[in-house]
Amino acid sequence: MPKVSANLARKRRHARVRDHVAGTANKPRLCVFRSLNNIHAQIIDDVDGKTIVSAGSLIAEIKEQTGGKNKTQVAELVGSLLARAAKEKGIARVVFDRGGYKYHGRIKALAESARKAGLEF
């Protein structure tokens, strides 16, 4: 039996989760992608298939603040920026889609900082 890569296993888990998690106009989906060095998050309306708000560690506003911070602290910055942008667009409640990753470390830090900044999920 061939060995399954970690990324392929994550994609399979994400596909299973996406069968149950969908965003609507009233309660869009907060989707997270984590790479080795960066983290990105989007708030998506799955009915229209449109990204409403996005934030990531490569955005200039975040990059200016990352000097000397570890990846978990950067994920917290991304979560708070995403929540602030969502509030400006009138979004208060979301469905959290962890993207097949464990709810631990950077994913957890992003989610908790978004909650702290005012998003409900």
KAJO-V837370 format. One record per pair of residues at least 24 apart in sequence whose C-alpha atoms are under 10 Angstrom apart, sorted by sequence separation. I is the first residue (numbers start at 1). GAP is how many residues later the second one is. D is the distance in Angstrom with one decimal. If there is no record, write none. Layout:
i->(I:I)
gap->(GAP:GAP)
d->(D:D)
//
This chain:
i->(22:23:24:28:30:32:54:55:95:96:21:22:23:24:55:56:93:94:95:96:23:55:56:92:93:94:95:25:54:55:79:83:91:92:93:94:54:55:79:82:83:86:91:92:93:53:54:79:80:81:91:92:53:55:75:76:79:80:83:84:87:53:54:75:76:78:79:80:82:83:87:39:53:54:73:74:75:76:77:78:79:80:81:82:83:86:87:37:38:39:52:53:72:73:75:76:77:78:79:80:81:83:84:86:37:41:52:53:71:72:75:76:79:80:83:84:36:39:40:53:71:72:74:75:76:78:79:80:82:83:84:38:39:53:70:72:73:74:75:76:77:78:79:80:81:83:38:41:52:72:73:75:76:77:79:80:82:83:40:41:53:71:72:75:76:79:80:39:40:43:52:75:80:39:42:43:73:76:79:34:41:40:43:43:42:32:43:45:44:43:44:30:43:43:43:42:41:41:28:30:31:27:28:29:30:31:32:33:34:26:27:28:29:30:31:32:33:34:25:26:27:28:29:30:31:32:33:41:26:27:28:29:30:31:32:33:34:39:26:27:28:29:30:31:32:33:38:39:25:27:29:30:32:41:24:40:41:23:24:39:22:23:34:22:23:34:21:22:23:33:21:22:32:21:32:18:32:17:18:17:18:30:17:18:14:17:14:15:16:14:15:13:14:12:13:14:11:12:13:10:11:10:11:9:10:30:9:10:29:7:27:7:27)
gap->(24:24:24:24:24:24:24:24:24:24:25:25:25:25:25:25:25:25:25:25:26:26:26:26:26:26:26:27:27:27:27:27:27:27:27:27:28:28:28:28:28:28:28:28:28:29:29:29:29:29:29:29:30:30:30:30:30:30:30:30:30:31:31:31:31:31:31:31:31:31:31:32:32:32:32:32:32:32:32:32:32:32:32:32:32:32:32:33:33:33:33:33:33:33:33:33:33:33:33:33:33:33:33:33:34:34:34:34:34:34:34:34:34:34:34:34:35:35:35:35:35:35:35:35:35:35:35:35:35:35:35:36:36:36:36:36:36:36:36:36:36:36:36:36:36:36:37:37:37:37:37:37:37:37:37:37:37:37:38:38:38:38:38:38:38:38:38:39:39:39:39:39:39:40:40:40:40:40:40:41:41:42:42:43:44:47:48:49:50:51:51:52:52:53:54:55:56:57:63:63:63:64:64:64:64:64:64:64:64:65:65:65:65:65:65:65:65:65:66:66:66:66:66:66:66:66:66:66:67:67:67:67:67:67:67:67:67:67:68:68:68:68:68:68:68:68:68:68:69:69:69:69:69:69:70:70:70:71:71:71:72:72:72:73:73:73:74:74:74:74:75:75:75:76:78:79:79:80:80:81:81:81:82:82:83:83:84:84:84:85:85:86:86:87:87:87:88:88:88:89:89:90:90:91:91:91:92:92:92:93:93:94:94)
d->(6.3:7.1:8.3:8.6:9.2:9.5:9.3:7.9:10.0:9.4:9.9:8.4:9.6:9.6:9.5:8.8:8.9:7.1:8.4:6.4:9.4:6.9:8.4:7.1:5.8:6.2:5.6:9.8:9.1:5.5:10.0:9.9:9.7:5.2:4.6:5.3:6.4:9.3:9.4:9.3:9.6:9.7:7.8:6.1:5.9:7.0:9.7:9.8:10.0:9.9:9.3:8.9:9.1:8.6:9.1:7.8:7.7:7.6:8.3:8.3:9.0:9.9:8.2:5.7:9.1:9.4:4.5:8.9:9.4:5.1:7.7:8.4:6.7:8.8:10.0:8.4:7.4:8.9:9.1:6.6:6.3:8.8:9.0:6.9:7.7:9.3:7.8:10.0:7.5:9.5:9.5:6.3:6.6:8.0:8.8:5.3:7.6:9.6:7.7:5.3:7.9:8.7:6.7:8.0:7.3:9.5:8.0:10.0:9.2:4.8:6.1:4.8:5.3:4.9:5.8:7.8:9.4:8.2:8.4:9.8:7.0:8.4:9.0:5.0:8.0:8.3:4.6:8.2:8.9:6.6:8.6:8.5:6.5:8.1:10.0:8.9:7.6:8.6:8.8:7.7:7.5:8.3:8.3:7.6:8.4:5.9:8.3:7.6:8.1:6.3:8.8:9.9:5.3:9.0:9.1:5.6:9.3:9.6:7.5:7.8:9.6:9.8:8.0:8.4:7.8:8.1:8.7:7.8:9.1:8.3:9.4:9.9:9.3:9.8:7.8:9.5:9.9:10.0:9.7:9.4:7.4:9.7:10.0:7.9:9.8:9.9:9.3:9.9:9.2:7.8:9.7:9.4:9.0:9.2:9.7:9.9:9.7:9.6:8.2:9.6:9.8:7.9:9.5:9.1:6.1:8.6:8.4:9.6:9.5:8.0:8.2:7.4:5.5:5.9:6.5:6.6:7.8:8.5:9.2:9.0:5.5:5.0:4.7:4.9:4.8:5.5:6.4:9.9:7.6:4.8:6.1:5.9:5.7:6.2:5.7:9.1:8.2:8.1:8.2:6.4:8.8:6.5:8.1:6.4:9.1:8.6:9.8:8.7:9.7:10.0:10.0:9.5:8.8:8.7:8.9:9.6:9.9:7.5:9.1:9.0:9.9:6.5:8.1:7.5:9.1:7.8:7.3:9.4:9.4:8.8:8.1:8.7:7.5:7.0:8.8:7.9:9.3:7.7:10.0:8.8:8.5:9.2:7.9:9.3:8.4:7.3:7.9:8.5:8.5:5.1:7.9:7.9:4.1:9.9:4.9:7.9:7.8:7.6:8.2:7.7:6.5:5.0:9.2:8.4:6.5:9.2:9.9:9.3:9.6:9.4:9.7:9.8:9.1)
//
